Amino acid sequence: MLVTEKFVFIHLPRTGGTFVSDIIRKFFPSAREIGYHLPRTLMPREYAHLPVLGTIRNPWEFYVSWYHHQKASSRYTPLFCTISDSRNLDFADTIRNALNLGVDDEKLRVLIDALPEEFNFRDKHIPNLTKSLMAKIRRTGLGLYSFRFSQLFGPTDDVHFCRVESLRQDLVRFFDKIGIIDSTLRDYVLDSDKKNTSDHLHYSFYYPGELADLVATRDRSLIDRFGYAFEDRVNRAPSAASH
């Protein structure tokens, strides 16, 4: 979570947050990180009056980006290593496990056993999930993405969300809405390079039909709220997906 004197940014992983964070640090001298992927429920009271900014992306694309980012890393993370069988499972089997954590008691038990009791949000590259927190997904039927979204943001009626698919334009609109845009900031947001990207094919290439349907079931609330849909294999060329 980044706080400034004008707004607060809550960073949902693999949804363009690195790009947004870099812009905030560059243009807002008051910006400081008070917790790595810190949930809104833990935001200090003195910032509660400020506008809240978040980012969101198509759930089908999120799982592809998340899988490739984690697969390429040599760092041990309890969540990914558990559901991917220590990086031995392919995309479909790994994401099926991620989608079924809320209904698969045995897989969830193994994951909870691997998670810490607590952690310091000021440390980076940590699980960001504790035993007690992950236990809340049990019997919810939620996919991992919807669970993390809910865990980080809580109630979201007052959150301004930027979609990865229109991230630059949405970010400019947010800055304009709260009265802090100028030509330099606008030009930088619209023209700067992507950050923390991963190369992969169009997301639809990775989904057998039943797995695409499972995403539609487990992440239905986000799909309906933000109007997302599964796009058939419209582009099989490599693409860069932002964090």
Backbone as CSV, one residue per row, in Angstrom:
resi,resn,N_x,N_y,N_z,CA_x,CA_y,CA_z,C_x,C_y,C_z
1,MET,0.847,-1.197,0.000,0.000,0.000,0.000,0.878,1.241,0.000
2,LEU,0.613,2.138,-0.930,1.296,3.423,-0.982,0.337,4.509,-0.518
3,VAL,0.802,5.360,0.379,-0.017,6.477,0.829,0.643,7.781,0.408
4,THR,-0.171,8.736,0.011,0.282,10.085,-0.290,-0.632,11.046,0.465
5,GLU,-0.351,12.324,0.365,-1.222,13.307,1.022,-2.532,13.506,0.260
6,LYS,-2.616,12.950,-0.956,-3.808,13.136,-1.795,-4.668,11.887,-1.953
7,PHE,-4.054,10.692,-1.877,-4.790,9.448,-2.119,-3.978,8.267,-1.603
8,VAL,-4.629,7.092,-1.603,-3.995,5.842,-1.189,-4.105,4.843,-2.335
9,PHE,-3.022,4.105,-2.600,-3.032,3.073,-3.632,-2.878,1.701,-2.984
10,ILE,-3.849,0.809,-3.242,-3.798,-0.566,-2.767,-3.408,-1.461,-3.940
11,HIS,-2.353,-2.240,-3.732,-1.709,-2.977,-4.811,-2.148,-4.443,-4.819
12,LEU,-3.056,-4.782,-5.715,-3.445,-6.163,-5.962,-2.436,-6.766,-6.934
13,PRO,-1.766,-7.868,-6.582,-0.705,-8.418,-7.440,-1.163,-8.735,-8.857
14,ARG,-0.252,-8.550,-9.809,-0.430,-8.865,-11.213,-1.568,-8.105,-11.879
15,THR,-1.753,-6.855,-11.473,-2.803,-6.034,-12.088,-2.284,-4.641,-12.431
16,GLY,-1.035,-4.546,-12.882,-0.481,-3.263,-13.280,0.051,-2.429,-12.139
17,GLY,0.168,-3.007,-10.949,0.533,-2.231,-9.768,1.941,-1.688,-9.761
18,THR,2.879,-2.398,-10.386,4.256,-1.902,-10.427,4.333,-0.627,-11.248
19,PHE,3.639,-0.589,-12.373,3.583,0.602,-13.217,2.995,1.779,-12.439
20,VAL,1.877,1.545,-11.772,1.227,2.605,-11.007,2.112,3.062,-9.853
21,SER,2.723,2.123,-9.147,3.577,2.467,-8.009,4.762,3.320,-8.435
22,ASP,5.372,2.990,-9.562,6.518,3.766,-10.040,6.124,5.201,-10.370
23,ILE,4.953,5.377,-10.959,4.470,6.725,-11.270,4.212,7.507,-9.988
24,ILE,3.592,6.866,-9.019,3.294,7.541,-7.758,4.582,7.983,-7.073
25,ARG,5.566,7.105,-7.032,6.838,7.455,-6.371,7.556,8.582,-7.117
26,LYS,7.412,8.627,-8.424,8.107,9.634,-9.218,7.479,11.014,-9.082
27,PHE,6.146,11.074,-8.990,5.462,12.356,-9.068,4.891,12.861,-7.743
28,PHE,4.894,12.026,-6.734,4.307,12.446,-5.454,5.330,12.278,-4.335
29,PRO,6.041,13.363,-3.998,7.122,13.289,-3.007,6.671,12.767,-1.642
30,SER,5.389,12.911,-1.334,4.906,12.450,-0.026,4.671,10.947,0.017
31,ALA,4.793,10.262,-1.122,4.463,8.842,-1.191,5.389,8.004,-0.328
32,ARG,4.776,7.063,0.386,5.575,6.095,1.133,4.792,4.793,1.253
33,GLU,5.528,3.724,1.251,4.908,2.412,1.369,4.767,2.061,2.846
34,ILE,3.554,1.742,3.250,3.332,1.415,4.660,3.068,-0.072,4.859
35,GLY,3.100,-0.830,3.782,2.925,-2.273,3.889,2.835,-2.899,2.521
36,TYR,3.591,-3.961,2.296,3.642,-4.616,0.994,2.366,-5.426,0.789
37,HIS,1.542,-5.026,-0.191,0.220,-5.623,-0.410,-0.603,-5.606,0.878
38,LEU,-0.526,-4.486,1.577,-1.263,-4.332,2.834,-2.762,-4.236,2.555
39,PRO,-3.602,-5.008,3.258,-5.053,-4.920,3.058,-5.601,-3.583,3.561
40,ARG,-6.698,-3.156,2.978,-7.308,-1.897,3.366,-7.738,-1.895,4.833
41,THR,-8.106,-3.050,5.351,-8.546,-3.125,6.742,-7.448,-2.732,7.721
42,LEU,-6.188,-2.784,7.272,-5.064,-2.436,8.137,-4.519,-1.045,7.842
43,MET,-5.204,-0.289,6.997,-4.762,1.060,6.683,-4.883,1.950,7.925
44,PRO,-3.828,2.694,8.279,-3.902,3.579,9.448,-5.052,4.576,9.330
45,ARG,-5.644,4.890,10.455,-6.846,5.725,10.496,-6.628,7.103,9.879
46,GLU,-5.414,7.625,9.988,-5.182,8.988,9.489,-5.314,9.110,7.969
47,TYR,-5.347,7.958,7.258,-5.493,7.995,5.800,-6.898,7.601,5.349
48,ALA,-7.774,7.299,6.275,-9.084,6.751,5.932,-9.950,7.729,5.138
49,HIS,-9.672,9.022,5.227,-10.491,10.013,4.529,-10.079,10.206,3.074
50,LEU,-8.954,9.628,2.680,-8.399,9.875,1.350,-9.055,8.978,0.288
51,PRO,-9.101,9.444,-0.969,-9.571,8.580,-2.057,-8.689,7.342,-2.169
52,VAL,-9.291,6.226,-2.548,-8.568,4.962,-2.678,-8.517,4.548,-4.147
53,LEU,-7.308,4.206,-4.583,-7.067,3.776,-5.958,-6.715,2.294,-5.962
54,GLY,-7.261,1.549,-6.910,-6.920,0.141,-7.082,-6.838,-0.197,-8.555
55,THR,-6.358,-1.399,-8.846,-6.284,-1.874,-10.233,-6.938,-3.248,-10.328
56,ILE,-7.420,-3.580,-11.518,-8.158,-4.815,-11.742,-7.861,-5.291,-13.163
57,ARG,-7.950,-6.607,-13.380,-7.782,-7.118,-14.745,-8.700,-8.312,-14.963
58,ASN,-8.879,-8.662,-16.216,-9.670,-9.816,-16.606,-9.182,-11.053,-15.838
59,PRO,-10.073,-11.757,-15.118,-9.628,-12.912,-14.334,-8.926,-13.987,-15.147
60,TRP,-9.390,-14.274,-16.359,-8.725,-15.285,-17.172,-7.283,-14.860,-17.476
61,GLU,-7.097,-13.575,-17.728,-5.749,-13.082,-18.005,-4.908,-13.038,-16.733
62,PHE,-5.544,-12.717,-15.606,-4.814,-12.676,-14.343,-4.120,-14.003,-14.069
63,TYR,-4.834,-15.113,-14.193,-4.240,-16.408,-13.856,-3.066,-16.758,-14.770
64,VAL,-3.152,-16.372,-16.038,-2.033,-16.619,-16.950,-0.814,-15.795,-16.531
65,SER,-1.028,-14.514,-16.267,0.070,-13.650,-15.846,0.685,-14.121,-14.532
66,TRP,-0.191,-14.449,-13.568,0.282,-14.895,-12.259,1.075,-16.187,-12.370
67,TYR,0.576,-17.142,-13.150,1.265,-18.425,-13.303,2.655,-18.236,-13.904
68,HIS,2.747,-17.484,-14.987,4.041,-17.318,-15.653,5.024,-16.531,-14.782
69,HIS,4.535,-15.557,-14.051,5.403,-14.798,-13.144,5.954,-15.699,-12.051
70,GLN,5.099,-16.511,-11.455,5.537,-17.402,-10.384,6.413,-18.540,-10.914
71,LYS,6.057,-19.072,-12.042,6.802,-20.185,-12.632,8.236,-19.789,-12.943
72,ALA,8.430,-18.538,-13.353,9.762,-18.073,-13.735,10.644,-17.759,-12.536
73,SER,10.061,-17.682,-11.372,10.817,-17.320,-10.174,11.390,-18.569,-9.505
74,SER,12.575,-18.412,-8.928,13.179,-19.514,-8.172,12.883,-19.390,-6.678
75,ARG,12.184,-18.333,-6.311,11.904,-18.072,-4.902,10.791,-18.998,-4.410
76,TYR,10.950,-19.514,-3.217,9.915,-20.380,-2.640,8.768,-19.522,-2.121
77,THR,7.586,-19.783,-2.622,6.376,-19.148,-2.104,5.393,-20.260,-1.771
78,PRO,4.937,-20.331,-0.540,4.077,-21.443,-0.126,2.849,-21.623,-1.000
79,LEU,2.194,-20.523,-1.378,0.971,-20.622,-2.152,1.227,-21.290,-3.496
80,PHE,2.112,-20.713,-4.291,2.328,-21.250,-5.630,2.956,-22.637,-5.583
81,CYS,3.915,-22.831,-4.711,4.587,-24.132,-4.658,3.643,-25.244,-4.211
82,THR,2.689,-24.909,-3.375,1.722,-25.919,-2.949,0.779,-26.295,-4.076
83,ILE,0.190,-25.313,-4.722,-0.825,-25.641,-5.732,-0.215,-26.087,-7.057
84,SER,1.095,-25.856,-7.249,1.759,-26.293,-8.480,2.621,-27.528,-8.257
85,ASP,2.530,-28.125,-7.050,3.373,-29.272,-6.709,4.838,-28.927,-6.950
86,SER,5.271,-27.860,-6.291,6.667,-27.380,-6.385,7.070,-27.086,-7.829
87,ARG,6.156,-26.430,-8.571,6.367,-26.003,-9.950,6.424,-27.166,-10.936
88,ASN,5.892,-28.308,-10.572,5.895,-29.463,-11.470,4.610,-29.596,-12.281
89,LEU,3.542,-28.940,-11.863,2.290,-29.020,-12.604,2.251,-27.986,-13.717
90,ASP,1.503,-28.274,-14.759,1.351,-27.316,-15.848,0.323,-26.256,-15.477
91,PHE,0.088,-25.346,-16.405,-0.826,-24.236,-16.139,-2.212,-24.732,-15.746
92,ALA,-2.771,-25.624,-16.540,-4.159,-26.038,-16.310,-4.331,-26.670,-14.938
93,ASP,-3.435,-27.570,-14.546,-3.575,-28.238,-13.251,-3.313,-27.283,-12.087
94,THR,-2.352,-26.385,-12.262,-2.064,-25.417,-11.202,-3.237,-24.483,-10.978
95,ILE,-3.775,-23.941,-12.046,-4.869,-22.979,-11.914,-6.152,-23.674,-11.467
96,ARG,-6.348,-24.911,-11.864,-7.499,-25.659,-11.347,-7.420,-25.753,-9.821
97,ASN,-6.224,-26.008,-9.307,-6.042,-26.046,-7.852,-6.324,-24.680,-7.225
98,ALA,-5.849,-23.601,-7.890,-6.080,-22.246,-7.371,-7.567,-21.915,-7.335
99,LEU,-8.295,-22.386,-8.319,-9.720,-22.111,-8.397,-10.533,-22.939,-7.405
100,ASN,-9.989,-24.073,-7.010,-10.736,-24.984,-6.143,-10.312,-24.943,-4.685
101,LEU,-9.449,-24.013,-4.301,-9.011,-23.945,-2.911,-10.182,-23.774,-1.948
102,GLY,-11.213,-23.095,-2.394,-12.361,-22.858,-1.526,-13.268,-24.051,-1.338
103,VAL,-13.028,-25.133,-2.096,-13.864,-26.334,-1.970,-13.048,-27.597,-1.735
104,ASP,-11.728,-27.510,-1.877,-10.842,-28.669,-1.709,-10.187,-28.589,-0.332
105,ASP,-10.801,-29.212,0.663,-10.311,-29.113,2.036,-8.908,-29.681,2.202
106,GLU,-8.599,-30.744,1.502,-7.284,-31.364,1.671,-6.178,-30.482,1.091
107,LYS,-6.387,-29.952,-0.109,-5.381,-29.061,-0.702,-5.214,-27.805,0.144
108,LEU,-6.308,-27.294,0.652,-6.239,-26.108,1.498,-5.500,-26.410,2.794
109,ARG,-5.713,-27.581,3.366,-5.013,-27.956,4.600,-3.510,-27.978,4.382
110,VAL,-3.071,-28.558,3.272,-1.642,-28.611,2.962,-1.076,-27.200,2.826
111,LEU,-1.817,-26.321,2.151,-1.364,-24.937,1.987,-1.286,-24.223,3.327
112,ILE,-2.316,-24.340,4.129,-2.334,-23.658,5.429,-1.166,-24.128,6.294
113,ASP,-0.853,-25.409,6.244,0.280,-25.934,7.004,1.597,-25.279,6.587
114,ALA,1.695,-24.876,5.314,2.939,-24.289,4.802,3.048,-22.786,5.046
115,LEU,1.938,-22.152,5.435,1.929,-20.705,5.624,2.379,-20.324,7.035
116,PRO,2.877,-19.094,7.184,3.283,-18.635,8.518,2.079,-18.245,9.372
117,GLU,2.310,-18.198,10.675,1.279,-17.725,11.592,1.040,-16.231,11.432
118,GLU,2.108,-15.489,11.185,2.031,-14.039,10.998,3.234,-13.582,10.194
119,PHE,3.203,-12.330,9.757,4.334,-11.784,9.015,4.350,-10.279,9.140
120,ASN,5.425,-9.697,8.709,5.608,-8.255,8.750,5.339,-7.695,7.360
121,PHE,4.299,-6.887,7.224,3.942,-6.344,5.919,5.005,-5.415,5.345
122,ARG,5.972,-5.025,6.141,7.032,-4.168,5.617,8.081,-4.956,4.851
123,ASP,8.056,-6.278,4.978,8.986,-7.120,4.217,8.403,-7.399,2.845
124,LYS,9.256,-7.334,1.818,8.804,-7.629,0.465,9.058,-9.100,0.132
125,HIS,8.399,-9.555,-0.916,8.554,-10.924,-1.400,8.254,-11.929,-0.299
126,ILE,7.141,-11.699,0.370,6.665,-12.592,1.415,5.330,-13.187,0.973
127,PRO,4.845,-14.226,1.640,3.602,-14.857,1.193,2.397,-13.922,1.208
128,ASN,2.373,-12.949,2.129,1.230,-12.047,2.293,-0.047,-12.783,2.674
129,LEU,0.094,-14.022,3.078,-1.044,-14.811,3.533,-0.626,-15.590,4.773
130,THR,-1.436,-15.519,5.807,-1.178,-16.294,7.019,-2.127,-17.487,7.074
131,LYS,-1.886,-18.359,8.024,-2.752,-19.516,8.198,-4.205,-19.088,8.421
132,SER,-4.412,-18.151,9.331,-5.774,-17.753,9.665,-6.454,-17.028,8.512
133,LEU,-5.691,-16.227,7.774,-6.265,-15.502,6.651,-6.665,-16.456,5.532
134,MET,-5.782,-17.385,5.181,-6.088,-18.306,4.082,-7.238,-19.223,4.441
135,ALA,-7.405,-19.508,5.713,-8.498,-20.385,6.145,-9.862,-19.804,5.802
136,LYS,-9.931,-18.501,5.596,-11.213,-17.858,5.305,-11.771,-18.213,3.932
137,ILE,-10.949,-18.812,3.077,-11.454,-19.201,1.754,-12.244,-20.500,1.817
138,ARG,-12.111,-21.233,2.922,-12.733,-22.553,3.032,-14.248,-22.479,2.794
139,ARG,-14.710,-23.312,1.874,-16.131,-23.484,1.529,-16.799,-22.199,1.002
140,THR,-15.991,-21.260,0.514,-16.569,-20.061,-0.091,-16.920,-20.284,-1.556
141,GLY,-16.225,-21.222,-2.205,-16.414,-21.414,-3.635,-15.735,-20.356,-4.471
142,LEU,-14.953,-19.478,-3.849,-14.271,-18.403,-4.579,-12.983,-18.900,-5.218
143,GLY,-12.664,-18.353,-6.388,-11.349,-18.560,-6.966,-10.319,-17.749,-6.211
144,LEU,-9.043,-18.094,-6.388,-7.969,-17.395,-5.691,-7.997,-15.901,-5.964
145,TYR,-8.248,-15.515,-7.205,-8.236,-14.100,-7.575,-9.328,-13.327,-6.849
146,SER,-10.539,-13.854,-6.838,-11.637,-13.175,-6.141,-11.370,-13.103,-4.641
147,PHE,-10.795,-14.158,-4.094,-10.478,-14.164,-2.667,-9.456,-13.088,-2.326
148,ARG,-8.391,-12.980,-3.130,-7.364,-11.973,-2.870,-7.920,-10.565,-3.053
149,PHE,-8.773,-10.382,-4.042,-9.413,-9.091,-4.270,-10.202,-8.682,-3.031
150,SER,-11.023,-9.569,-2.530,-11.829,-9.288,-1.351,-10.958,-9.062,-0.133
151,GLN,-9.920,-9.863,0.014,-9.035,-9.759,1.171,-8.289,-8.428,1.201
152,LEU,-7.874,-7.939,0.047,-7.108,-6.692,-0.003,-7.987,-5.451,0.084
153,PHE,-9.141,-5.465,-0.586,-9.948,-4.258,-0.681,-11.113,-4.200,0.312
154,GLY,-11.675,-5.346,0.671,-12.886,-5.301,1.487,-14.005,-4.634,0.697
155,PRO,-14.885,-3.853,1.342,-15.918,-3.104,0.604,-15.277,-2.151,-0.403
156,THR,-15.836,-2.100,-1.605,-15.162,-1.361,-2.680,-16.016,-0.305,-3.355
157,ASP,-17.155,0.050,-2.789,-18.031,1.015,-3.440,-17.351,2.364,-3.665
158,ASP,-16.389,2.706,-2.805,-15.727,4.005,-2.914,-14.327,3.911,-3.512
159,VAL,-13.953,2.755,-4.070,-12.625,2.585,-4.664,-12.687,2.926,-6.152
160,HIS,-11.707,3.704,-6.618,-11.580,3.990,-8.050,-10.670,2.927,-8.657
161,PHE,-11.233,2.085,-9.533,-10.445,1.010,-10.134,-9.998,1.380,-11.542
162,CYS,-8.726,1.130,-11.807,-8.168,1.241,-13.147,-8.043,-0.163,-13.721
163,ARG,-8.562,-0.362,-14.908,-8.450,-1.666,-15.562,-7.107,-1.769,-16.270
164,VAL,-6.475,-2.931,-16.174,-5.224,-3.150,-16.893,-5.405,-2.884,-18.384
165,GLU,-6.569,-3.239,-18.900,-6.827,-3.094,-20.331,-6.870,-1.633,-20.776
166,SER,-7.106,-0.710,-19.872,-7.120,0.727,-20.190,-6.414,1.491,-19.071
167,LEU,-5.325,0.925,-18.587,-4.692,1.404,-17.366,-4.264,2.857,-17.452
168,ARG,-3.615,3.249,-18.508,-3.086,4.610,-18.613,-4.216,5.642,-18.639
169,GLN,-5.206,5.379,-19.450,-6.322,6.323,-19.554,-7.103,6.403,-18.239
170,ASP,-7.307,5.258,-17.608,-8.039,5.239,-16.341,-7.269,5.960,-15.246
171,LEU,-5.951,5.813,-15.258,-5.128,6.482,-14.250,-5.163,7.997,-14.437
172,VAL,-5.096,8.435,-15.682,-5.218,9.871,-15.956,-6.565,10.389,-15.479
173,ARG,-7.640,9.627,-15.723,-8.965,10.052,-15.278,-9.040,10.169,-13.752
174,PHE,-8.387,9.241,-13.049,-8.386,9.306,-11.591,-7.662,10.558,-11.115
175,PHE,-6.480,10.810,-11.640,-5.728,11.999,-11.233,-6.495,13.277,-11.552
176,ASP,-7.178,13.272,-12.692,-7.984,14.436,-13.066,-9.174,14.591,-12.111
177,LYS,-9.791,13.482,-11.760,-10.964,13.504,-10.882,-10.644,14.120,-9.523
178,ILE,-9.459,13.830,-8.983,-9.109,14.350,-7.661,-8.299,15.647,-7.759
179,GLY,-8.179,16.192,-8.990,-7.603,17.520,-9.177,-6.109,17.626,-9.050
180,ILE,-5.357,16.581,-9.467,-3.900,16.633,-9.308,-3.162,16.383,-10.620
181,ILE,-3.849,16.478,-11.751,-3.226,16.220,-13.044,-2.594,17.488,-13.596
182,ASP,-1.473,17.330,-14.266,-0.900,18.409,-15.071,-0.342,17.771,-16.339
183,SER,0.146,18.591,-17.266,0.564,18.064,-18.565,1.754,17.111,-18.444
184,THR,2.664,17.390,-17.519,3.831,16.529,-17.361,3.424,15.143,-16.867
185,LEU,2.573,15.108,-15.864,2.090,13.834,-15.334,1.271,13.090,-16.383
186,ARG,0.399,13.806,-17.065,-0.434,13.183,-18.095,0.430,12.539,-19.177
187,ASP,1.406,13.291,-19.676,2.256,12.772,-20.753,3.057,11.561,-20.296
188,TYR,3.533,11.591,-19.060,4.335,10.478,-18.561,3.485,9.216,-18.432
189,VAL,2.301,9.355,-17.884,1.417,8.197,-17.719,1.086,7.576,-19.072
190,LEU,0.799,8.397,-20.057,0.352,7.900,-21.345,1.486,7.339,-22.201
191,ASP,2.737,7.776,-21.954,3.829,7.423,-22.858,4.923,6.547,-22.260
192,SER,4.954,6.356,-20.948,6.062,5.607,-20.342,5.933,4.117,-20.606
193,ASP,7.039,3.399,-20.419,7.091,1.970,-20.711,6.344,1.153,-19.661
194,LYS,5.916,-0.037,-20.058,5.324,-0.979,-19.114,6.377,-1.443,-18.118
195,LYS,5.912,-1.968,-16.969,6.812,-2.428,-15.918,6.505,-3.874,-15.557
196,ASN,7.567,-4.606,-15.212,7.424,-5.954,-14.654,6.520,-6.834,-15.515
197,THR,6.838,-6.896,-16.810,6.010,-7.637,-17.749,6.454,-9.095,-17.850
198,SER,5.555,-9.934,-18.324,5.878,-11.330,-18.592,5.380,-11.677,-19.988
199,ASP,6.178,-12.420,-20.737,5.815,-12.763,-22.110,5.030,-14.066,-22.143
200,HIS,3.908,-14.015,-22.812,3.117,-15.227,-23.004,2.126,-14.983,-24.134
201,LEU,1.509,-16.044,-24.597,0.507,-15.932,-25.647,-0.769,-15.287,-25.106
202,HIS,-1.678,-14.966,-26.018,-2.982,-14.483,-25.591,-3.554,-15.475,-24.583
203,TYR,-4.150,-14.971,-23.522,-4.539,-15.827,-22.401,-5.429,-16.994,-22.797
204,SER,-6.277,-16.801,-23.808,-7.224,-17.850,-24.173,-6.535,-19.114,-24.681
205,PHE,-5.304,-18.972,-25.118,-4.559,-20.124,-25.636,-4.353,-21.188,-24.564
206,TYR,-4.333,-20.785,-23.297,-3.955,-21.693,-22.212,-5.135,-22.445,-21.603
207,TYR,-6.346,-22.091,-21.991,-7.509,-22.636,-21.308,-8.234,-23.701,-22.114
208,PRO,-8.251,-24.956,-21.598,-9.241,-25.895,-22.135,-10.621,-25.409,-21.714
209,GLY,-11.641,-25.809,-22.443,-12.977,-25.266,-22.215,-13.463,-25.384,-20.793
210,GLU,-13.239,-26.538,-20.161,-13.749,-26.722,-18.804,-13.052,-25.816,-17.804
211,LEU,-11.787,-25.500,-18.040,-11.073,-24.628,-17.114,-11.543,-23.186,-17.274
212,ALA,-11.785,-22.762,-18.495,-12.340,-21.423,-18.715,-13.696,-21.297,-18.036
213,ASP,-14.500,-22.359,-18.100,-15.802,-22.346,-17.442,-15.662,-22.291,-15.927
214,LEU,-14.630,-22.936,-15.398,-14.428,-22.926,-13.948,-14.056,-21.524,-13.462
215,VAL,-13.247,-20.798,-14.230,-12.962,-19.406,-13.889,-14.258,-18.603,-13.866
216,ALA,-15.105,-18.822,-14.854,-16.376,-18.105,-14.923,-17.242,-18.375,-13.699
217,THR,-17.130,-19.572,-13.143,-17.899,-19.915,-11.945,-17.282,-19.338,-10.686
218,ARG,-15.995,-19.554,-10.489,-15.342,-19.168,-9.246,-15.141,-17.659,-9.115
219,ASP,-14.980,-16.966,-10.226,-14.734,-15.523,-10.189,-15.903,-14.741,-10.781
220,ARG,-17.091,-15.316,-10.673,-18.280,-14.733,-11.293,-18.568,-13.322,-10.822
221,SER,-18.403,-13.047,-9.532,-18.764,-11.723,-9.021,-17.915,-10.627,-9.655
222,LEU,-16.613,-10.879,-9.825,-15.751,-9.882,-10.460,-16.042,-9.767,-11.945
223,ILE,-16.285,-10.898,-12.581,-16.598,-10.888,-14.012,-17.854,-10.069,-14.283
224,ASP,-18.876,-10.282,-13.475,-20.129,-9.547,-13.667,-19.961,-8.072,-13.321
225,ARG,-19.271,-7.783,-12.236,-19.151,-6.395,-11.799,-18.406,-5.541,-12.813
226,PHE,-17.319,-6.095,-13.366,-16.484,-5.294,-14.267,-16.743,-5.601,-15.743
227,GLY,-17.710,-6.455,-16.013,-18.107,-6.695,-17.394,-17.103,-7.458,-18.223
228,TYR,-16.345,-8.348,-17.599,-15.350,-9.115,-18.345,-15.996,-10.298,-19.058
229,ALA,-15.327,-10.762,-20.107,-15.778,-11.924,-20.848,-14.550,-12.667,-21.359
230,PHE,-14.707,-13.939,-21.602,-13.625,-14.749,-22.157,-13.563,-14.522,-23.653
231,GLU,-12.439,-14.022,-24.119,-12.255,-13.791,-25.553,-11.598,-15.023,-26.169
232,ASP,-12.203,-15.566,-27.216,-11.621,-16.732,-27.870,-10.290,-16.335,-28.486
233,ARG,-9.535,-17.304,-28.906,-8.132,-17.106,-29.269,-7.952,-16.099,-30.408
234,VAL,-8.149,-14.841,-30.094,-8.103,-13.788,-31.106,-6.683,-13.431,-31.484
235,ASN,-5.724,-13.818,-30.650,-4.343,-13.413,-30.904,-3.418,-14.393,-30.211
236,ARG,-2.733,-15.186,-30.980,-1.823,-16.166,-30.391,-0.374,-15.673,-30.401
237,ALA,-0.162,-14.442,-30.793,1.192,-13.900,-30.757,1.593,-13.583,-29.336
238,PRO,2.921,-13.644,-29.014,3.359,-13.317,-27.665,2.937,-11.908,-27.289
239,SER,2.569,-11.734,-26.040,2.187,-10.408,-25.546,2.871,-10.161,-24.229
240,ALA,2.976,-8.888,-23.839,3.582,-8.532,-22.561,2.487,-8.151,-21.597
241,ALA,2.431,-8.824,-20.486,1.407,-8.555,-19.469,2.035,-7.844,-18.297
242,SER,1.466,-6.728,-17.892,2.015,-5.946,-16.808,1.667,-6.564,-15.472
243,HIS,2.545,-6.301,-14.484,2.277,-6.680,-13.095,1.032,-5.953,-12.644
